[in-house]
Amino acid sequence: MTDRGVIFDLDGTLVHSSPDIAHHLNSALARISPGVEALSVGEVETLIGSGMQELVRRGLNAIGVDANAGLIEETIRHFREAYLAEPVVHTLPYEGVEAMLHRLIEKGYRIGLCTNKSEATAHLVLDHFGWSPLFNAVVGGDTTAHRKPMPDPLVEAANRLGVASEDAVMVGDSKADFGAARACGMPVILVDWGYSGVPIRGLGGDAVIASYAEFDDALMAVSSPDLE
């Protein structure tokens, strides 16, 4: 096994995607409840992070609709169709992301993605920004039996990178990212600009950064001596 890996979350960590998520969620909700008032981007940001099913359930609840299983599945179908058709319209990378990814590759790190977004949609986003060649592994919320905060997808991402979980570093923006990392013994760097529903600095991450200008120092600080 190689011993150098960094695994990133996507939404709220590498890309500011909430405007597109909000647009497609509102479109799906309007199919279920015509004339309903659209949720704001800020409101939708509080719903992001636990996968498509939970996003839709929370969205239905937010507009006052009883989210039974059948209605959730119907809304998911509308949301998935719209999102796969136009996954990147208003989504933008956070400042410094691409340069940071290239620095990691130059230093010999293997890079993975572990998101609660579907694997297919994650690939579309990476393709749009020309990042697919930079990632050695992509794991989505539908890749394994469980999604974050369960450890399964993060362990799978590490396995696909060829690294032990404790020898990789997770980078994310949410309680789900933190929980998954802790559950598999992986150090975690949290970013303070994402879609966390709780104060990010109170979660207890091994490091918290305010921009990718701080990333290299944070990675060195949380990495085991063998990774430096």
N, C-alpha and C positions, 0 to 999 in steps of 0.2 A: 504493500500500500504506500502511496505517496502520503506525505504528512502535512501538506499545506492546502487548506481549503477554507473558503469563505462562502457562506450561504446567505443570500439576501431574500427578504420579503419583496413584494413588488409594489402594490398600491400603498401610497403614503410613505414609502421608503425610497424607492428608485424613481417612481413617477407620481405626479399629481394627477390622479385619474378621476377624482370625485365628480368633476363636471360631466364627464361622459357616463359614469355610473348613474348619476342623478337623472340625466336625460333619458336613459333607457329604462330606468326603474319607473320614472313618472309615466313614460309611454305605456309600459306594461300595466301599471296601476289604473291608468285611464281606460284601458281595454276592459278591466274588471268593473270599474266604477266610473262610467262616463260623467264628465263634468266635475270630477273631484279636483280640488285645489292642489296644484303641484307642490311637492316638498321642495324646500330650498336646498341648495348645495350643502350649506352648513348642517341642515337637518339630516341629510343623507350621510354626511361624513360620520355622524354618530352611530349609524347603522352598519358601517363597513367593518370587516375584519374577521367574520366568522363563516364566510362562505356564502354561496348564492342562496341556498335555502333559508338561512337565517336572515340574510339581507331582505329577501322577499317577505318573510314572515313579519319582520319588524316593520317593513314598509306598509304592509296591509294593516297592521295594528295602528300605525301612525295616522292612517287616514280613516280609522274607525271601522275597519272591516274585520269581521270575525275570521281569523285565519285558520280555517279547517284544512285538512290534508289535501282534499281535492282542489280547493281554490289555490293553495300554495303551488301545487303542481302546474295548474293552468297558468298562473302568473309567471312561474319560472320559465315555462315554454315561451311565453311572449317575450320575456326579458332576454332569454338566451338567443332567440332568433334575431332580435334587434341588435344585441351586443356583438354577436358574431358577424353580422353584416357590416357594422361600423364600430369596431372596437376602439379606434383612435381618431377622434375628431378634435377634441379640446385637450386631450391628455398631453402633458409635457414632462420631460425629465427634470428632476431637481438639479440645481446648479452644481456643477462639478462631478456629476455621476460618471459620464463617459471617460473623462480623464482619470478618475479614480480606478475604474475597471481596468483600463490599460496599464496603470501602474501596478496593479495586482498581478496581471499577467507577466509583466516584465520582471517582477520579483519571484515568479515561479509558482504563484498560487493557482489552484484550480477553482473555478467559480461556479456556484450553483444557485438555483432559484427555487424557493419553496414558498408557494402562495396558496391561499385558500380560494383564489380564482380558479376556474377550470383550467386544466392543462392546455387544452386547445386554444383558449382565449389568451393565456399567458404567452404561448408561442406567437400568436398574431401580434401582440404588443411588442415582443422582442424583435420580430421580423420588421415591424414598421420602423423602428429606430435603428435597424442595422446591427442589433446587439446579439443576434442568435449565434454568430461564430465565437462570441466571447464567453458563452456559457457552456460548461461541460455537462450540466445536468439541469433538467427542469422537472419539478414535481408540483402538481396542482392539487386542488382540494378534492378532486375526483380520482387521483392516482392511486391512493391507498384506501384502506377501509375506513380510516378516520382522518379528520383534518386537524390542523392546529386548533386548540392547544395540546392535543394529544401528540405524543412524540413520533408516531409512525411516519408521517411525511418527511420530517426532518431527518430521521434515521435513514429513510429511503434515499433522500438527497445525498447524504454523506456516503452511503454505499455506492451510489452511482458515480460519485466523485472518486471513490477509492480511498476514502479516509475514514478513520475511526471517529465516532461522534465527538469524543472528548478532544480530538485533535483538529476539529474545525471550529469556526466562529460563526455564530448567527448574527445577522444584522436585521433589525425590524423596528416597528413603530407601535406595537400593541401588546396588550396583556396576553393575547394568544401566542404571539411570537416568543415572548418571555417565558410563558408556561411550557411551550414545546421544548425550548432550549434547556430549561431547568430539568425537565422530565427525562432528558437523555444525556445530561451531564455536559452540555455544550456551553462554552462561554458565550455571552450575548452582549452586543453593542446595541443600544437603543437610540433612535433618532427622535428629536423633540419637535419635529415639524409635521408629523403624520396625523393619523386618524384615531388615535387612542381615545377611548372613552373615559379613561382615568388619567390623573396626572402622571406623566411618563417617568418623571424623576423619582416618584414614590414607589416604583415597582421593584427597585433593587437590582437593576442591570449592572453588569460588570463595568460598563462605561456608558455615558450618555453624551451624544454630540449634538451641537447646534448647527453644524454645516459639514459638508464633506471635506472642507479644509482641515478639520480636526480628525479626520478618519484615520490617517496613517499612524498618528501618535496613539490613538485609542486602540487600534489593532495591535500595536506593539505592546501596549500595557496589559491587554487581556490575554495575549497569546502565551502558551507555555514556552519555556526556554527552547524546547526542541523546534518550535515553529518560527523563532526569530532569525 
